[in-house]
Each structure stands twice: as C-alpha cells, then as structure tokens.
Amino acid sequence: MVLSGRGPTVDRAKRIGGLVREIKTRWPIEVCLSAGLMGDEHAAILKEAGLDRMNHNLNTSERRYDAITSTHTYADRIATLEAAKRNGIESCSGMIIGMGEESIDICEVAYRLRELEVPSIPVNFLIPIDGNQVQNDGSLTPERCLRALCLMRFINPTAEIRVAGGREGHLRSMQPLSLYPANSLFVEGYLTTKGDPVAETYAMIRDAGFEIEGNDAYALEQKTLENASRSEGGQSQFRIPGGGNELLKPEIARA
C-alpha cells in the first residue's frame, strides 16, 4: 500500500490501520505500507493493526541528501525506520541509483542499511521521466547496475536484495545476471511506469535456472508447462527471432 505526501496524521494512521486489519482478515497475505514520515505513535497503531512491513527508502547518502530534497532531512528518514523497528514492524528500505552519486555514496547507504538491520532492500535505478527535476546522470551502464547489486549483497549478506525500478531499461540484456546477487524482483511495472510482462520475467528466471518460492501463480504455470511438454513428447521452448509465428524469412517461405 502506497500513499503520497509527507506523512500521515495520527488519525489517518488509524484509518490506514483499519484498512490493514480488513485486508489481513479477508486474505492471508503480508501487508507492506509506504506512507512517508512516521513516529512511534503511528508505528504502534499500525503494528496493532497487523502491519507486517514498512517501506521507507533512504534513497541516497546522508552527505548528498540536501542536493536531492529540501522538504525533510536524512535524519527524518532514519527516525521513521527506527520507529518501525522499535514497534516490531519489519523495514523495507533501499536507494535510487543514478542521481549523480559517487560509488562512495552507494557504499554509505549499504552500510547504513546494515547498521539498521533492514531485512528487505530494494535497489532502484533512476527512470528518466520527462518533467522530473532529477534526471538520469548517464552513469547507469548494465555493468554498474550489477556492481551495485553485488555490493548490496556483500555488505548485507542475509537481507532480501530486490531488483526494483528501472531494471528493464538499465540492465537490459544483462537482467538474468542480477538474479545472482539479488533474490527478489518487482514485476509488471512500478508506481507510475510500465515494466516487462510477468510472463517474460518468469521465462527469464526459468531460463537462468532459478525457481520462484512462495508464488502459487508461478507454480501453476510451471506445472502447466511440464504437463504440456509431456503430452506433446517434449514441447519446444524455442523463441522465434524477431517475434511473430514464422521462422523462415519471407523470401524463403515464398520459394
């Protein structure tokens, strides 16, 4: 669940808690909330409602924070994560890479997340959206993206490293390699931008030799593919180059 704004009032936190409680009653799922700056009173209300995880990204290093935002401080974000932890809510916090930072800034964020014992770390790569004040700084090659993911894994060996926004556009053909340092992906888009279809992401994971845990839809698709393969004597998974259904070049097919 995501809300825009600086952060909820206590009354709004209570209303959000009601929604969390209703969701948890109806469906057996974990709930993660991203709602801005919050303190102990907010966190206690949400914990009592059954909130499992709170997302609040650091986004960049402390030394660069003033260059990115002026509406709040780095300390405000740290305080929100600490409030969640004190009240027994798991944290989800990461960063956005490609906003003019240096390698030392990525290292600083990785170590700070380790200090905070954050169990879920989304690594976003800046998506260049027209009109945004912060645009792609030109640093994001597929290699640099992979290095950043590996760094997060080395410094946070037990955390869930999540390949998040911008993976399709910046990692491109190197996306399968991200599955080695990371163990989670965002699929079918982000808050405001499109992403690759989930079927393509599933195929990439299969082709790289990995399996998805705890996903009933993926397990069903796997079973369907296996049954089809057996019934057709080993169905080919060959992908026709260039798209479409015709393998031969037009001039060859006519001949």
C-alpha positions in Angstrom: 0.0 0.0 0.0 1.4 3.4 -1.0 0.3 6.9 0.0 1.6 10.2 -1.3 2.5 13.1 1.0 5.0 13.9 3.7 3.4 11.5 6.2 0.0 10.6 7.8 -1.5 12.3 10.8 -2.3 10.0 13.8 -6.0 10.0 12.7 -5.1 8.9 9.2 -2.7 6.2 10.6 -5.7 4.9 12.5 -7.7 4.8 9.2 -4.9 3.0 7.5 -4.7 0.6 10.3 -8.4 -0.2 9.7 -7.6 -1.0 6.1 -4.7 -3.2 7.0 -6.8 -5.1 9.5 -9.6 -5.6 6.9 -7.1 -6.9 4.3 -5.5 -9.3 6.8 -8.9 -10.6 7.8 -10.1 -11.2 4.2 -6.9 -12.5 2.6 -3.9 -14.5 4.1 -1.2 -12.1 2.8 1.5 -10.0 4.3 1.0 -6.2 4.0 3.7 -3.6 3.4 3.0 0.1 3.7 4.8 3.1 2.3 3.2 6.3 3.7 6.0 8.8 4.4 7.5 10.0 7.7 6.1 8.4 10.9 6.9 8.2 14.6 6.3 5.8 17.4 2.6 6.6 17.8 1.9 5.9 14.2 4.0 2.7 14.2 2.3 1.4 17.3 -1.1 1.9 15.7 -0.1 0.1 12.6 1.6 -2.7 14.4 -1.5 -3.4 16.5 -3.5 -3.5 13.2 -1.2 -6.2 11.9 1.1 -4.4 9.5 4.0 -6.7 8.6 6.4 -4.3 6.9 7.0 -0.6 6.4 8.8 0.7 3.3 10.8 3.9 3.7 13.8 4.3 1.3 16.9 6.2 2.3 17.3 6.9 -1.5 20.8 8.4 -1.3 23.6 9.0 1.1 23.5 11.5 4.0 26.2 13.7 2.5 24.2 14.1 -0.7 20.7 14.4 0.8 20.4 18.2 0.6 21.1 18.0 -3.1 18.1 15.7 -3.6 15.4 17.1 -1.4 14.6 20.1 0.8 11.3 19.0 2.3 12.8 16.8 5.0 16.1 15.6 6.3 18.1 12.3 6.2 17.6 12.1 10.0 13.8 12.2 9.5 14.0 9.1 7.3 16.3 7.3 9.8 13.9 8.2 12.6 11.0 6.6 10.7 12.9 3.3 10.2 13.9 3.3 13.9 10.3 3.9 15.0 9.2 0.9 12.9 11.9 -1.3 14.4 11.1 -0.3 18.0 7.5 -1.2 17.4 8.2 -4.6 15.9 7.5 -3.8 12.2 10.0 -5.1 9.7 11.6 -2.4 7.5 12.0 -2.3 3.7 14.5 0.4 2.7 16.8 0.9 -0.2 18.0 3.5 -2.6 17.8 5.1 -6.1 21.0 4.9 -8.1 21.7 7.3 -11.0 21.0 10.6 -9.3 24.6 12.0 -9.5 26.0 9.9 -6.6 29.5 8.5 -6.5 30.4 5.0 -5.6 31.2 6.0 -2.0 27.6 7.1 -1.6 26.3 3.7 -2.6 28.7 2.2 -0.1 27.5 4.6 2.6 23.8 3.6 2.1 24.7 -0.1 2.0 26.5 0.1 5.4 23.8 2.3 6.9 21.1 -0.3 5.9 23.3 -3.0 7.5 23.5 -0.9 10.8 19.7 -0.6 10.8 19.4 -4.4 10.2 17.0 -3.8 7.3 15.8 -7.2 6.0 14.4 -6.1 2.6 16.5 -3.8 0.4 15.0 -2.6 -3.0 17.7 -1.2 -5.3 16.1 1.2 -7.9 17.8 2.6 -11.0 16.6 6.0 -11.8 13.9 6.0 -14.6 14.3 9.2 -16.7 10.7 10.6 -16.6 10.1 13.9 -18.5 9.5 16.7 -16.2 11.3 15.3 -13.1 13.9 17.7 -11.7 16.3 14.8 -11.2 17.2 13.1 -14.5 19.5 10.2 -15.5 23.1 11.2 -14.8 24.5 8.9 -17.5 26.3 6.6 -15.1 24.0 3.6 -15.3 25.5 1.0 -17.6 24.4 -2.6 -17.1 27.8 -3.3 -15.5 27.5 -0.5 -12.9 24.0 -1.7 -12.0 25.3 -5.2 -11.5 28.2 -4.0 -9.4 25.8 -2.0 -7.2 23.6 -5.1 -6.6 26.7 -7.2 -5.8 27.9 -4.6 -3.3 24.5 -4.6 -1.6 24.7 -8.4 -1.3 28.3 -8.4 0.1 27.5 -5.8 2.7 24.0 -7.2 3.6 24.5 -11.0 3.2 21.3 -12.0 4.9 18.9 -9.4 3.5 16.5 -9.8 0.7 18.0 -7.8 -2.2 15.3 -6.7 -4.5 15.9 -5.5 -8.1 13.4 -2.7 -8.4 12.5 0.2 -10.6 14.5 0.7 -13.8 15.8 -2.8 -14.1 14.4 -3.4 -17.6 15.8 -0.1 -19.0 19.2 -0.1 -17.4 20.2 -3.8 -17.1 18.7 -4.7 -20.5 20.1 -8.0 -21.8 22.1 -8.4 -18.5 19.0 -8.8 -16.4 19.5 -12.5 -15.8 22.8 -11.8 -14.1 21.0 -9.7 -11.5 19.4 -12.9 -10.2 22.8 -14.0 -8.7 23.3 -11.1 -6.2 19.5 -10.5 -5.8 16.7 -12.8 -4.7 13.6 -10.7 -5.4 12.2 -8.8 -8.4 9.5 -6.2 -8.9 7.3 -7.3 -11.9 4.8 -5.7 -14.3 5.7 -2.1 -13.6 6.1 0.3 -10.7 4.1 3.1 -9.2 3.9 5.2 -12.4 5.9 3.5 -15.1 5.5 0.3 -17.1 7.5 -2.9 -16.7 8.0 -6.1 -18.6 5.0 -8.5 -18.5 5.2 -11.0 -15.7 5.3 -14.0 -18.2 8.6 -12.6 -19.6 10.1 -12.2 -16.2 9.0 -15.8 -15.3 10.7 -17.0 -18.5 13.9 -15.1 -17.7 14.0 -16.7 -14.2 13.4 -20.2 -15.6 16.0 -19.8 -18.4 18.6 -18.7 -15.8 18.0 -21.9 -13.9 16.2 -20.3 -10.9 12.9 -21.1 -9.3 10.4 -18.8 -7.5 9.5 -19.7 -4.0 6.1 -19.0 -2.4 4.3 -17.9 -5.6 1.3 -20.0 -6.5 0.8 -18.4 -9.9 4.3 -19.3 -10.9 4.0 -22.9 -9.6 0.8 -23.3 -11.6 2.4 -22.0 -14.7 5.4 -24.4 -14.2 3.0 -27.4 -13.8 1.1 -26.4 -17.0 4.4 -26.2 -19.0 5.5 -29.6 -17.7 2.2 -31.2 -18.5 2.2 -29.7 -22.0 5.8 -30.9 -22.5 4.9 -34.5 -21.5 1.7 -34.6 -23.6 3.5 -33.4 -26.7 6.5 -35.5 -26.4 8.8 -32.7 -25.3 7.3 -29.3 -26.4 9.9 -27.0 -27.8 10.6 -23.7 -25.9 12.4 -22.2 -28.9 11.8 -18.5 -29.3 11.3 -17.3 -32.9 13.7 -14.5 -33.5 12.1 -11.2 -34.4 8.7 -12.0 -33.0 5.7 -13.4 -34.8 5.0 -17.1 -35.7 7.0 -17.5 -38.9 10.6 -18.8 -38.6 11.6 -18.6 -42.2 12.5 -15.4 -44.0 9.6 -14.2 -46.3 11.6 -14.8 -49.5 12.5 -18.3 -48.4 8.9 -19.1 -47.4 7.7 -17.9 -50.9 10.2 -20.1 -52.7 
